[in-house]
Structures are given as structure tokens and as C-alpha cells.
């Protein structure tokens, strides 16, 4: 079984930024994404979609958004930016990889089940957009595994947490627009 320090599920803004920060610190990671190209989730949105924040505030760590600072980027601008960002930082994205499950392993790590085979890892970051029409990977119940309901009770959404001190001892982190 393949062994990677950190598996990141989702190659959107949160997943790419997380990978960039990990790689900057010399940490091993891989991003798993079901899309064939970075930014495909943006490309599939309605044509008139624009960000609600000016480009000045839309950059990811280490790279500003390449537009007039007070413009409102289109969906295609965002897709192109994300693809360029991953290329600039040489982020390890595995395109077309579907995640089917996540289970805690007996050796204090995790096993991520994908359509390309299982991956053992020490850390998992789920950084994908959750929509009603998508299937969420489930934590497999069993000895030593976390049940999804229990995990949600122990890890409140980031907007609900009073500060980083509330995460002490936690092994999970929620990130993204729905957190």
C-alpha cells in the first residue's frame, strides 16, 4: 500500500493552498481530485458567475490574483488562476481520482480508499466543496474508526470555534466555504 504523510482531498482553493504551505515546509503530501483538470469545478459553473470579492482579496498564499485589484474575476479567471497556481508551486495533484472512503488505521494513521487503490497516511485534509448532489466519502465504522456524527461533534466548523486553542489535541481540521 502506498504511504504518504498527508492526503488532501480536493484541488480547489483550500486544497491547493494547504498543499502549497505543506510543501513550503518540506512536508510530503498529495492532492486527490476527481476532476480531469484543476479548475474544472469553476469551469462548469454558469457563465455569468463572478467572485463577490475583488481580485485584491482573491489570491492564495504566495501568489496574488493576476487582475486589476478592484475587478471581480469571472469563473474562468478563477479556473485559470488555480491551474497556474498549482503549476507554479509544482503541487502533486492526481487528477481523475475518486475517494470512496476514509478509515482510521490500527497504527494511528488513516487509510484513504480511492478508485486507484488505497493510500495510508498520517494526516487527511478534506478540502472539497460539499453539495447536495455529490457523495461524501464516509468514515467506515469499526474498531478504532471515527463515526461521521461523532467526528462532527468533536470538530466544530471553523467559524464556530472561538480560536486555535480549541483545537488542542484534535486530529481533524475543517476548511473551505462550508466550514
C-alpha positions, 0 to 999 in steps of 0.5 A, spaced: 500 500 500 502 506 498 504 511 504 504 518 504 504 523 510 498 527 508 492 526 503 488 532 501 482 531 498 480 536 493 484 541 488 480 547 489 482 553 493 483 550 500 486 544 497 491 547 493 493 552 498 494 547 504 498 543 499 502 549 497 504 551 505 505 543 506 510 543 501 513 550 503 515 546 509 518 540 506 512 536 508 510 530 503 503 530 501 498 529 495 492 532 492 486 527 490 481 530 485 476 527 481 476 532 476 480 531 469 483 538 470 484 543 476 479 548 475 474 544 472 469 545 478 469 553 476 469 551 469 462 548 469 459 553 473 454 558 469 457 563 465 455 569 468 458 567 475 463 572 478 467 572 485 463 577 490 470 579 492 475 583 488 481 580 485 485 584 491 482 579 496 482 573 491 489 570 491 492 564 495 498 564 499 504 566 495 501 568 489 496 574 488 490 574 483 493 576 476 487 582 475 486 589 476 485 589 484 478 592 484 475 587 478 471 581 480 474 575 476 469 571 472 469 563 473 474 562 468 479 567 471 478 563 477 479 556 473 485 559 470 488 562 476 488 555 480 491 551 474 497 556 474 497 556 481 498 549 482 503 549 476 507 554 479 508 551 486 509 544 482 503 541 487 502 533 486 495 533 484 492 526 481 487 528 477 481 523 475 481 520 482 475 518 486 475 517 494 470 512 496 472 512 503 476 514 509 478 509 515 482 510 521 488 505 521 490 500 527 497 504 527 494 511 528 494 513 521 488 513 516 487 509 510 484 513 504 480 508 499 480 511 492 478 508 485 486 507 484 487 503 490 488 505 497 493 510 500 495 510 508 497 516 511 498 520 517 494 526 516 487 527 511 485 534 509 478 534 506 478 540 502 472 539 497 466 543 496 460 539 499 453 539 495 447 536 495 448 532 489 455 529 490 457 523 495 461 524 501 466 519 502 464 516 509 468 514 515 467 506 515 465 504 522 469 499 526 474 498 531 478 504 532 474 508 526 471 515 527 463 515 526 461 521 521 456 524 527 461 523 532 467 526 528 462 532 527 461 533 534 468 533 536 470 538 530 466 544 530 466 548 523 471 553 523 467 559 524 464 556 530 470 555 534 472 561 538 480 560 536 486 555 535 486 553 542 480 549 541 483 545 537 488 542 542 489 535 541 484 534 535 486 530 529 481 533 524 481 540 521 475 543 517 476 548 511 473 551 505 466 555 504 462 550 508 466 550 514 
